[in-house]
Amino acid sequence: MTAPDHTSPTASDHTSPTASGHAFWLRAPGHGEIRPVDVGPPGPDEVSVRTLFTGVSRGTETLVFRGEVPASQYAAMRAPFQQGDFPAPVTYGYLNVGEVEQGPAELVGRTVFCLYPHHTRYVVPVDAVTVVPDAVPPARAVLAGTVETAVNALWDAAPLVGDRIAVVGAGMVGCAVAALAAGLPGVRVQLVDVDPARATVAAALGVDFAGPDHAAGECDLVFHASASSAGLTRSLELLAVEGTVVDLSWYGDRPVTVPLGEHFHSRRLTVRSSQVGRVSPARRGRRGYAERLAVALDLLADPRYDALLTGECDFAELPDVLPRLASGELPALCHLVRYPAAGG
């Protein structure tokens, strides 16, 4: 692909050669700030994007905000377009939906998803953005990274028709997994969480809900997404003989304890991890990262996923909002961040 002629009518020309913008930085663990940035014009095979919405994941992203990434995982936990290094100062985030302002003519004006942090505008390679389908509202599209994680988890778990499935932990990832699993014929899906208010979300997703003490057992498969030792322990307890726990939790630097005595060996239980950083081995030979993300975006045409967008703020409010999300004062699943129309 050749570099576009930015003076021609095939590409947008309302962005200056060096555009002004702003970015949210984690200045120190627990303290964020907005800084100005200069954004140059896109080069060959690049696009300039003005952000419309970003999403804050209350799991991984608030863990980063608190400075809880273990030093051993600094490289593994880097976001694709992260600036700076852990623990801080750093820009972090990966749920960005924007409009292409400059680049190849076929992309200018299109709404795209990108694994980019909280910036008002940015320049990335063309292959770093994925066009959002017309049937998916831009605000809902910020969930693409989360639904992609859920797609990978189901590829890892390979559930069968008629399975009894529990999802322990009704956060963003757990809810997305439950929504996907519910589409399998004949399955019983129950979302399990300590917060009874999550029952409303479960109902919107079309799945059952229970507190940990009342969850249905004898499960063929349990997805664990609570990021707690208690949740992992309860996941094992809910399994039938030779059942499997697929653990999607990221624990950061917190130690995890789980009882591997009792029924673990005698019932031949399995615990395996699932993580979105690699395409599931079950599909790796036939599907790549771009294809997996495209699947996730197509799935977001389903309005049920709006139930995962449970809070919102303006970009300028992020320094005040993120500490409240990290502390649990704001109990959002995915917190939606709105950006100024001018992109400045």
N, C-alpha and C positions, 0 to 999 in steps of 0.2 A: 504494500500500500504506500503510495507517495504522500508527501506532506500536502495538506490542503492549502489552497490559495485563500488566505484570510481576507482578501479584498474582493473576492467574488461573491455573488449572491448565494452560493451553495453552502457558505459557512457564516455563522453569526459573527457580526463585527461590532457588537455593542460593548464588548469587554476591552478595556485599554490594554496596551502592550504589557504593562505590569499592573495588575489589578490589586487593589487593597482587599484585605480580608482579616479575619480573626480566628484564633484557635483557642480551644480550652486546654490548658496545661495543668497537670498535677505538679505543683511547685514543690511540695513536700508531702509525705504521707498524711492524709487527712485535710490537706489544704490545696484548693485549686484556684486558678485565676485565668482570665481571658487576656490574651496577648495579641497585638496586631501582627499581621504577616503580609509579605508581598508575594503575590502569585504571578509568575511569569506566564507568557503565552505558551500554548502547547507546541511541542516539536512534532517531527514526523511520527506518525502512529501514536499520537497522544490526544487526549481530550481535556478540555477545561470544564469543570463541573461546578455549578452553584448549588449548594446544599439546600434541600427543602425540609428534610426531617432527618434526625438521627434517633436511635434508640439506646437507652442505657440498660444493660443487663445487670439486674441486681445480684447475680451470682458472681461471675468472674470479674466484672468491671468494678464492683464495690470492694471486692477483695484486693484488687490492684490499688484502689483509692486508699485503702487502709494500710498499704505497704506490706501485705502479707504474702507476696510471691517469694518462695524460697530461692536463695541464691543459686541453688543447683538447677532451677527451672527458668532462669532469666532468658536463656536462648530459646527454649521451647515455648515460652509464653509470649514472645514478642508478637504483637499484632502486625499484619502485613505491611502497613504504612506508618508504623509507630515512629515517632521522633523522640530522641533521648533514650535513656537507659533506666532500667529499674534500679532502685525503688523510685527515684525521682531526681531531677525533673523529667517528665515524660508526657507525651500525648498518647492516649490509649482509647480505643474504641474500634468497632468493626460492624456497625449497623447504620449505614449511611445511604440515603436516597436523595438524589439530586437531579437537576436538569443540565444536560450538556449545552454549554454556551458556545464552545468552539471545538472544531475537530472535523472529522470526515462528515461530508454532507448528509449521509444517511443517519447519522447520530445526532446532529444538531437539533435541539428542541425536544429530544426524547428524554423520558424519565428513566434513570438507571439506578441500579443498586451497586454499591461498592463497599469493600471491607476497609473503610477509611474512618479515622477518628473524628472528633467533633470539631470540624473546621467549616467556616462559612463558604469557602470555595477552595478548589484544589485542582492540580493537574496530575493525571495518571496515564499509564499506557492504555491504549484502546482495549486490550484484552483483560484489563482489570475491572471493567464495568460490564454489567449484564443488563440488558434492556428489560424493564418491568412490563409484563403483559398488560394490554389495555384493560383487561378485566380486573386488575388488581389496583386498588387505590394507593397512591404514593405513601400515605401514612401507614397503611397495613404492610407495605412492602419492607419496612424496616425489620420485620420479623423473619426475613428470608434466611439470615444466618442461623437463627434459632431453629426454624423448621428444617434447614439443611442438617443440623445436628441430629434432629429427630429422625430424618430419613436415614442417615448413616446408622443410627442406633437400631432401627428396624432391619436394615440390611445385615447388621451384625447378629441380631437376635434370631432372625428368620422365623417369626411366629407362624403357627399353623392354623388352619381353619378350625374353629371351635375351641381354641385355647382359652384357659382361664388366666387372665393377666391382671397384675396390679402394677400401679405406678406410684412409688413412694416418694413424695415430695412434689407439691403442686406449685413449683416455680415456673418460670418461662419454659425451660426445657421439658420438665415433667408434663406440663399441660400440653405442649406440642406433641410429645410422644403419645399421650393418651388420645388426643384427637386423631392422630394417624392410625393408631391401633384399632380405634373404634370402627374404622372402615372395613375391617376384615370380617368376612362372613362368619356368623355364629359365635363370635368371641364374647367373653364376659370381661369388661374392662372396668376396673375400679381405681379411682384416684384417691390416694391416701395422704392426709396431711394433718398436722396438729392444729391448724387454724380452721375452725369451722366455717369461717367466711368464704373459704375456697369452694364450698359446696355450690355457691352461685356460679362460679366459673365452670365447675364440672358440669352443671346442668346446661350451661350455654354450649358446652362442647359435646353434649350428648352422651356423657358417661356417668357411672355411679360415683358416689363419694362416701368415704368413711373416715373417722378418726382412727389412729393407729390401734387402739384397743378393740375396735369393732370391725376391723377389716376382714374380708373373707379370705380364708386360707386355702390350702390345697391348690396353689397356683402352679401352672406349668412354667410360667415366666414372670419375673418381677423386674421392672426397670427401677433402679434406685437413683434419685436425683435430689435428695435432701441435703447432701454435703454434711452429714452428721453421722457419728458412730451409732447413735440410737436408731437412725433411719436404716442404716445398713444392717444392723442386728435384726430389726423388725422385718426387713426384706427377706432375710434368711428364714425367719420363723414362718413366713407366709407360704413357703414353697412346699409343693408336693415332693414325694420321693423322686430323686434324680432331676429335680427342677433347677433352673438357672436364674441367677441374678445378673443382670447387665448393669454395671455401675457407670453412670454418666457424671458423677459428682467430681468436682475439683475442690480439694480440701486445702490447697495452699500450703502453709507451713504448720498446719495443725495436725498433731498425731491422731491416728484413728485406731480404735480398739474394736474388736469384733470377736465373739465367742466361736472358736473353731473346734471346741469340744462338743459336748451335748450331741445334737443330731447331725452335725455337719458331715462327719465321715460315715456314720451308719446309714444315713439317707442318701449318700453319694451326691451331695449338692455341689453346684458349680458357681463360682463368682468370676466374672470376666469384665474387663473394662471396655468402654466404647468412647472414642474421642474423635472429634471432627477433623483434627489436623491431618488425618490420613483417610483416604477412601477405604471403606470396609473391604477386607480381602474377598468377601463374597461377590463383589462387583468390580474390584480393582482392574481386572483384565478387560472389562468392557465399558466402564464408565470412568470419566475423569472428574476433576473438581468442577469444571464449568458445567458439565452435564448434570451433576448432582445439584448444583445451585439452581439450574434451570428447572429441574423437577420441583424444588422447593418453591420457587416463584409461581409455577403453575398451580401448585396446591393452594397458594394464598388467594386464589379466586374465591375460596370458600369463606363466607362472611363469619363463620364461627370463630375464626381466629381474632376477630376484633375483641373478643373477651380477654385477650392477653394484653391489650393496651389499656392499662388501668390508671394512668396518671400522665400529666403533660405539663410542660413549662416552656418558656421562651429561652432561647440560647443564652441570653444575657443573665438568666437566673441560675445557670448551672453551678457557679461557685457556691451558691447558697443551698441548692437542691441536693447536690451529690453527697454532702455530709449527712443529710437527713435520710437519704436512701441507704447509705452505708451503715447508719446506726439502727435502721429499722423503723425510724419515726414515720417515714413514708413507706407504707407496705405495698408499693406497686409491684406488678409483675414486670412488664416492660414499660419503662417511663419514656414517653414520647417527647422529643425536643423539637420545637418549631423554630425556623430560621427566618430572618428578615427577608423581605421580597427583593431587596437590592443586593443581598449577598455580601454586604460590607462588614 
